[in-house]
């Protein structure tokens, strides 16, 4: 299952807003919010890594950075690492419940961190490059209007 499929199934019909579709804009909002959250940490990705280590999940985040297989993270563990207030704020930004958000982030954050750390190296400044990460996720950059226009037909 691709990352786009994971997001689409996670967002599903339950996140549609009255009178409009959530769909790709919801996926874009989730990824954008996740990247913005990482970049807003003191130290960026390094700060996020420290949060994982402080909350007993350092081995999980290190697997995302390393070149091997990414270890999964449960939504509850992720909420514990990020903090309930942060999860609530991100949920409000993306228009989903806190439980939905933690589940979606548990599915997408390992891929984001993995793609942001090629060859197992954290960016020196700790900031994630939105366009670069999205491009490496396989075409999600189009959700932000950074790539070719969608085809009409």
Backbone as JSON, one array per atom type, in Angstrom:
{
  "sequence": "XXXXXXXXXXXXXXXXXXXXXXXXXXXXXXXXXXXXXXXXXXXXXXXXXXXXXXXXXXXXXXXXXXXXXXXXXXXXXXXXXXXXXXXXXXXXXXXXXXXXXXXXXXXXXXXXXXXXXXXXXXXXXXXXXXXXXXXXXXXXXXXXXXXXXXXXX",
  "N": [[0.85, -1.18, 0.0], [0.65, 2.16, -0.9], [1.93, 5.31, 0.35], [0.17, 7.35, -0.28], [-2.19, 5.89, -0.61], [-2.53, 4.97, 2.01], [-2.99, 7.37, 3.35], [-5.32, 8.21, 2.04], [-7.14, 6.18, 2.73], [-7.1, 6.48, 5.47], [-8.1, 9.05, 5.87], [-10.57, 8.93, 4.57], [-14.2, 8.87, 4.33], [-15.02, 9.92, 6.7], [-13.79, 12.27, 7.29], [-14.75, 14.24, 5.72], [-15.81, 17.51, 4.98], [-18.7, 19.55, 5.6], [-20.47, 20.2, 2.65], [-18.24, 19.99, 1.03], [-15.24, 18.38, -0.28], [-12.79, 16.42, 1.35], [-10.51, 14.7, 0.74], [-7.7, 15.0, -1.37], [-6.88, 17.51, -0.45], [-7.03, 17.16, 2.28], [-5.05, 15.22, 2.67], [-2.83, 16.65, 1.88], [-2.91, 18.64, 3.82], [-2.43, 17.16, 6.14], [0.19, 16.12, 5.73], [1.59, 18.51, 5.37], [1.11, 19.7, 7.87], [2.4, 17.85, 9.52], [5.09, 18.08, 8.65], [5.51, 20.8, 9.23], [5.21, 20.72, 11.99], [7.42, 19.13, 12.75], [9.49, 20.82, 11.86], [9.03, 22.98, 13.54], [9.89, 22.24, 16.0], [12.23, 22.84, 18.63], [15.35, 22.76, 17.32], [14.47, 21.33, 15.18], [14.26, 18.4, 13.26], [16.14, 17.07, 14.82], [15.35, 17.85, 17.36], [12.87, 16.58, 17.49], [13.7, 13.93, 17.42], [14.99, 13.83, 19.88], [12.75, 14.09, 21.56], [11.49, 11.64, 21.08], [13.45, 9.93, 22.14], [13.43, 10.72, 24.84], [10.96, 9.8, 25.6], [11.07, 7.07, 25.52], [11.06, 5.92, 22.97], [13.19, 5.95, 21.28], [14.54, 3.98, 19.8], [12.69, 3.39, 17.84], [12.39, 5.77, 16.28], [15.01, 5.97, 15.42], [15.13, 3.81, 13.69], [13.67, 4.78, 11.58], [15.31, 6.71, 10.59], [17.62, 5.34, 9.95], [18.98, 3.09, 7.44], [17.7, 0.71, 7.24], [14.75, -1.37, 7.74], [11.73, 0.35, 8.6], [10.55, 0.69, 11.87], [7.29, 0.13, 13.19], [5.0, 2.45, 14.79], [2.77, 2.87, 17.46], [-0.4, 4.58, 17.56], [-1.0, 5.52, 20.17], [1.51, 5.55, 21.45], [2.77, 7.43, 19.84], [1.22, 9.71, 20.38], [1.89, 10.03, 23.06], [4.62, 10.66, 22.79], [4.6, 13.01, 21.2], [2.89, 14.63, 22.63], [-0.24, 15.36, 24.09], [-1.44, 17.9, 23.79], [-0.12, 18.95, 21.53], [-0.89, 17.09, 19.58], [-3.64, 17.52, 19.6], [-3.73, 20.21, 18.68], [-2.63, 19.91, 16.1], [-4.56, 18.23, 15.03], [-6.77, 19.9, 14.98], [-5.92, 21.77, 13.08], [-5.89, 20.16, 10.78], [-8.46, 19.28, 10.6], [-9.51, 16.89, 11.68], [-10.24, 14.33, 14.16], [-8.41, 13.98, 17.28], [-7.7, 11.31, 17.77], [-7.92, 10.2, 15.2], [-5.95, 11.69, 13.9], [-3.57, 10.94, 15.28], [-3.46, 8.28, 14.53], [-3.18, 8.52, 11.74], [-0.77, 9.96, 11.6], [0.91, 8.08, 12.77], [1.03, 6.29, 10.71], [2.12, 7.83, 8.59], [4.31, 9.44, 9.46], [6.7, 7.83, 9.89], [7.45, 7.38, 7.19], [7.86, 9.98, 6.25], [10.02, 10.9, 7.86], [11.89, 8.97, 7.16], [12.27, 9.49, 4.38], [13.24, 12.05, 4.57], [15.72, 11.73, 5.55], [17.96, 10.75, 3.86], [20.26, 8.12, 3.2], [20.58, 7.72, 5.89], [21.17, 10.06, 7.25], [20.66, 12.9, 9.22], [19.38, 16.08, 8.31], [21.66, 18.78, 8.45], [20.84, 21.28, 9.59], [18.52, 20.47, 10.69], [16.03, 21.03, 9.66], [13.24, 20.13, 7.69], [12.89, 19.77, 4.22], [10.19, 20.75, 2.55], [9.31, 20.51, -0.21], [11.26, 18.76, -1.25], [10.96, 16.46, 0.38], [8.29, 15.78, -0.14], [8.45, 15.28, -2.9], [10.05, 12.99, -2.9], [8.32, 11.23, -1.77], [6.77, 10.32, -3.74], [5.21, 11.82, -5.82], [3.48, 13.31, -4.29], [4.01, 15.94, -4.12], [2.53, 17.31, -5.96], [0.19, 17.83, -4.66], [0.54, 20.19, -3.44], [0.76, 22.01, -5.41], [3.25, 22.3, -6.52], [4.2, 20.86, -8.6], [3.45, 19.52, -11.87], [0.34, 20.57, -13.38], [-2.88, 19.21, -12.49], [-4.42, 16.8, -14.59], [-7.13, 17.48, -16.69], [-10.22, 15.98, -17.52]],
  "CA": [[0.0, 0.0, 0.0], [1.46, 3.37, -0.98], [1.64, 6.34, 1.35], [-1.04, 8.05, -0.72], [-3.31, 5.0, -0.29], [-2.69, 4.98, 3.46], [-3.64, 8.63, 3.72], [-6.68, 8.24, 1.5], [-8.0, 5.31, 3.53], [-7.17, 7.04, 6.82], [-8.98, 10.21, 5.86], [-11.87, 8.36, 4.24], [-15.38, 9.72, 4.32], [-15.28, 10.49, 8.02], [-13.17, 13.58, 7.44], [-15.29, 15.2, 4.77], [-16.42, 18.67, 5.6], [-19.99, 19.83, 4.97], [-20.45, 20.96, 1.4], [-16.98, 19.92, 0.28], [-14.49, 17.14, -0.17], [-11.53, 16.51, 2.06], [-9.61, 14.07, -0.22], [-6.3, 15.37, -1.49], [-6.55, 18.66, 0.38], [-6.8, 16.62, 3.61], [-3.75, 14.57, 2.65], [-1.85, 17.73, 1.84], [-2.93, 19.31, 5.12], [-1.78, 16.28, 7.11], [1.63, 16.09, 5.49], [2.08, 19.86, 5.64], [1.1, 19.89, 9.32], [3.45, 17.0, 10.1], [6.38, 18.7, 8.35], [5.59, 22.05, 9.98], [5.42, 20.37, 13.38], [8.82, 18.73, 12.89], [10.34, 22.0, 11.7], [8.8, 23.94, 14.63], [10.55, 21.75, 17.21], [13.57, 23.39, 18.82], [16.3, 21.85, 16.7], [13.86, 20.65, 14.03], [14.21, 16.94, 13.34], [16.94, 16.65, 15.97], [14.49, 18.05, 18.53], [11.87, 15.52, 17.48], [14.42, 12.71, 17.79], [15.18, 13.9, 21.34], [11.45, 13.8, 22.18], [11.31, 10.19, 21.01], [14.37, 9.31, 23.09], [12.97, 11.04, 26.19], [9.73, 9.07, 25.88], [11.31, 5.64, 25.38], [10.84, 5.43, 21.61], [14.37, 6.31, 20.5], [14.86, 2.92, 18.85], [11.73, 3.47, 16.74], [12.74, 6.88, 15.4], [16.3, 5.66, 14.8], [14.89, 2.9, 12.57], [13.18, 5.59, 10.45], [16.47, 7.46, 10.07], [18.56, 4.37, 9.4], [18.71, 2.6, 6.08], [16.96, -0.56, 7.31], [13.29, -1.33, 7.78], [11.14, 1.27, 9.58], [9.71, 0.08, 12.89], [6.0, 0.82, 13.33], [4.72, 3.11, 16.06], [1.33, 2.88, 17.73], [-0.94, 5.92, 17.74], [-0.89, 5.91, 21.57], [2.91, 5.91, 21.71], [3.05, 8.69, 19.14], [0.57, 10.78, 21.15], [2.71, 10.21, 24.25], [5.87, 11.32, 22.4], [4.33, 14.37, 20.71], [2.13, 15.37, 23.63], [-1.66, 15.46, 23.78], [-1.74, 19.25, 23.32], [0.36, 19.08, 20.16], [-1.75, 16.27, 18.72], [-4.91, 18.25, 19.5], [-3.54, 21.38, 17.83], [-2.48, 19.44, 14.72], [-5.86, 17.7, 14.62], [-7.62, 21.05, 14.66], [-5.43, 22.32, 11.8], [-6.21, 19.28, 9.66], [-9.89, 19.03, 10.57], [-9.85, 15.53, 12.09], [-10.15, 14.14, 15.62], [-7.08, 13.66, 17.78], [-7.44, 9.88, 17.57], [-7.67, 10.0, 13.76], [-4.66, 12.29, 13.57], [-2.46, 10.13, 15.78], [-3.41, 7.09, 13.68], [-2.62, 8.89, 10.43], [0.64, 10.29, 11.78], [1.64, 6.83, 13.01], [1.23, 5.68, 9.39], [2.85, 8.66, 7.64], [5.54, 10.03, 9.99], [7.9, 7.04, 9.57], [7.82, 7.6, 5.79], [8.38, 11.35, 6.12], [11.36, 10.96, 8.46], [12.74, 8.11, 6.34], [12.6, 10.19, 3.14], [13.97, 13.28, 4.9], [17.06, 11.37, 6.03], [18.58, 9.8, 2.92], [21.52, 7.53, 3.65], [20.63, 7.7, 7.34], [21.75, 11.29, 7.76], [19.73, 13.97, 9.56], [19.84, 17.35, 7.76], [22.51, 19.51, 9.41], [20.08, 22.31, 10.29], [17.37, 19.81, 11.3], [14.79, 21.44, 9.02], [12.84, 19.29, 6.57], [12.56, 20.48, 3.0], [8.85, 20.33, 2.17], [9.25, 20.08, -1.6], [12.11, 17.59, -1.43], [10.36, 15.3, 1.04], [7.09, 15.4, -0.89], [8.86, 14.68, -4.17], [10.55, 11.64, -2.67], [7.2, 10.39, -1.36], [6.15, 9.78, -4.94], [4.17, 12.58, -6.5], [2.62, 14.09, -3.41], [4.31, 17.36, -4.31], [1.44, 17.88, -6.74], [-0.87, 18.26, -3.77], [0.85, 21.54, -3.02], [0.88, 22.86, -6.59], [4.66, 22.49, -6.86], [4.53, 20.1, -9.8], [2.57, 19.78, -13.01], [-1.08, 20.76, -13.13], [-3.64, 17.99, -12.68], [-5.02, 16.67, -15.93], [-8.59, 17.59, -16.76], [-10.66, 15.09, -18.56]],
  "C": [[0.89, 1.24, 0.0], [1.07, 4.35, 0.12], [0.36, 7.08, 0.99], [-2.28, 7.21, -0.41], [-3.59, 4.99, 1.21], [-3.42, 6.24, 3.89], [-5.08, 8.67, 3.25], [-7.6, 7.38, 2.35], [-8.14, 5.84, 4.95], [-8.13, 8.2, 6.88], [-10.4, 9.8, 5.55], [-13.0, 9.37, 4.21], [-15.6, 10.43, 5.64], [-14.69, 11.88, 8.18], [-13.68, 14.58, 6.41], [-15.96, 16.33, 5.52], [-17.74, 18.95, 4.9], [-19.81, 20.66, 3.71], [-19.17, 20.85, 0.61], [-16.29, 18.6, 0.5], [-13.22, 17.4, 0.6], [-10.41, 15.98, 1.17], [-8.19, 14.54, -0.21], [-5.95, 16.57, -0.63], [-6.31, 18.2, 1.82], [-5.45, 15.94, 3.72], [-2.65, 15.62, 2.68], [-1.76, 18.43, 3.19], [-2.21, 18.47, 6.17], [-0.27, 16.3, 6.95], [2.25, 17.45, 5.8], [2.16, 20.1, 7.15], [2.2, 19.07, 9.99], [4.83, 17.61, 9.87], [6.57, 19.99, 9.14], [5.85, 21.77, 11.46], [6.88, 19.99, 13.62], [9.73, 19.96, 12.84], [10.18, 23.0, 12.84], [9.45, 23.49, 15.94], [11.87, 22.49, 17.39], [14.59, 22.38, 18.3], [15.72, 21.06, 15.54], [13.78, 19.15, 14.24], [15.02, 16.42, 14.52], [16.14, 16.79, 17.26], [13.43, 16.97, 18.63], [12.5, 14.19, 17.9], [14.63, 12.68, 19.31], [13.89, 13.6, 22.08], [11.2, 12.29, 22.2], [12.19, 9.5, 22.03], [13.91, 9.53, 24.53], [11.74, 10.23, 26.59], [9.85, 7.57, 25.58], [11.09, 5.06, 23.99], [12.01, 5.79, 20.7], [14.73, 5.27, 19.46], [13.94, 2.97, 17.63], [12.14, 4.58, 15.77], [14.08, 6.63, 14.72], [16.12, 4.7, 13.62], [14.38, 3.67, 11.35], [14.33, 6.33, 9.78], [17.44, 6.51, 9.39], [18.13, 3.87, 8.03], [17.96, 1.28, 6.07], [15.46, -0.34, 7.31], [12.81, -0.39, 8.88], [10.28, 0.49, 10.57], [8.39, 0.84, 12.97], [5.91, 1.5, 14.7], [3.21, 3.12, 16.25], [0.86, 4.32, 17.88], [-0.81, 6.4, 19.19], [0.53, 6.32, 21.93], [3.25, 7.23, 21.06], [2.44, 9.87, 19.88], [1.38, 11.07, 22.41], [3.99, 10.98, 23.92], [5.61, 12.78, 22.03], [3.65, 15.24, 21.74], [0.69, 15.56, 23.17], [-2.02, 16.83, 23.23], [-1.31, 19.45, 21.87], [-0.51, 18.29, 19.19], [-3.09, 16.97, 18.53], [-4.82, 19.46, 18.58], [-3.4, 20.98, 16.36], [-3.8, 18.9, 14.19], [-6.79, 18.84, 14.21], [-7.21, 21.66, 13.33], [-5.85, 21.49, 10.61], [-7.67, 18.9, 9.59], [-10.31, 17.6, 10.88], [-9.77, 15.44, 13.61], [-8.71, 13.82, 16.01], [-6.71, 12.2, 17.57], [-7.14, 9.57, 16.1], [-6.28, 10.52, 13.4], [-3.51, 11.42, 14.04], [-2.33, 8.84, 14.97], [-2.78, 7.38, 12.32], [-1.14, 9.22, 10.55], [1.47, 9.04, 12.04], [1.92, 6.12, 11.69], [2.19, 6.49, 8.52], [4.2, 9.17, 8.17], [6.79, 9.16, 9.75], [8.38, 7.25, 8.14], [8.43, 8.98, 5.6], [9.8, 11.43, 6.66], [12.34, 10.13, 7.63], [13.2, 8.85, 5.08], [13.41, 11.46, 3.39], [15.4, 13.01, 5.34], [17.71, 10.35, 5.11], [19.95, 9.36, 3.45], [21.68, 7.57, 5.17], [21.21, 8.94, 7.97], [20.67, 12.34, 8.0], [20.26, 15.26, 8.94], [20.55, 18.18, 8.83], [21.72, 20.53, 10.22], [18.82, 21.75, 10.95], [16.04, 20.15, 10.67], [14.5, 20.54, 7.82], [12.44, 20.16, 5.39], [11.24, 19.94, 2.46], [8.8, 19.77, 0.76], [10.07, 18.81, -1.82], [11.51, 16.33, -0.83], [9.14, 14.84, 0.26], [7.45, 14.75, -2.22], [9.33, 13.25, -3.99], [9.46, 10.69, -2.2], [6.4, 9.91, -2.55], [4.98, 10.57, -5.46], [3.26, 13.37, -5.59], [2.89, 15.58, -3.52], [3.22, 18.06, -5.1], [0.29, 18.36, -5.87], [-0.68, 19.71, -3.33], [1.04, 22.48, -4.21], [2.31, 23.11, -7.0], [5.06, 21.73, -8.11], [3.48, 20.37, -10.87], [1.1, 19.88, -12.59], [-1.82, 19.44, -13.29], [-4.31, 17.98, -14.04], [-6.53, 16.73, -15.81], [-9.08, 16.6, -17.78], [-11.88, 14.37, -18.31]]
}
